[in-house]
């Protein structure tokens, strides 16, 4: 790593820390933020080594998805957030007491049926995007190519669809659907 790259890493350590702390907020307490920070630093260092200032993109813009991706890669290696996994682990650390007695559920209905139920209020395109991403396990880039939009737009749409589902369903109702 050259001097320019080292300076980038040193300058953007706060960004890596921020992303690690933000991700930690959505994880159970037993996952150590220091491990997330280490993964973030690896992503930051990879971003610095691949960054080319001649492209005219700010380093923070370039580094953000790489740091975020490194954190997610670490979590997948640890068994968290794997796609296609048929169990849902629910943390007892949360404030919602309705989850208190439930540690792990194993859905009897298949993923397709579950998606059909929870996305019933969404249009056909929304269902297809969700099916491609969550059931067929296409990357966001691949889903975007299928629909003729960017990976970023697919990310926005998935977030929007998840928000609609969260508004429609309570945690308890979703849990009941998983067990149905």
FENSUL-V126465 format. One line per field, one symbol per residue. phi: phi as a letter, one per 40 degrees, with the letter a starting at -180 (. if undefined). A space follows every 10 residues. Layout:
phi=???
//
This chain:
phi=.ccdcccccc cbdccccdcc cccdccbccc cccccccccc cccccccccc cbcccgbccc cccdcccdcc cccdccccgb gccgccbbcb cccccccccd cbbabbcccc ccccccccbd cccccccccc cdccccgccc cccdccbgbc dcccdccccc ccccccccbc dccccccccc
//
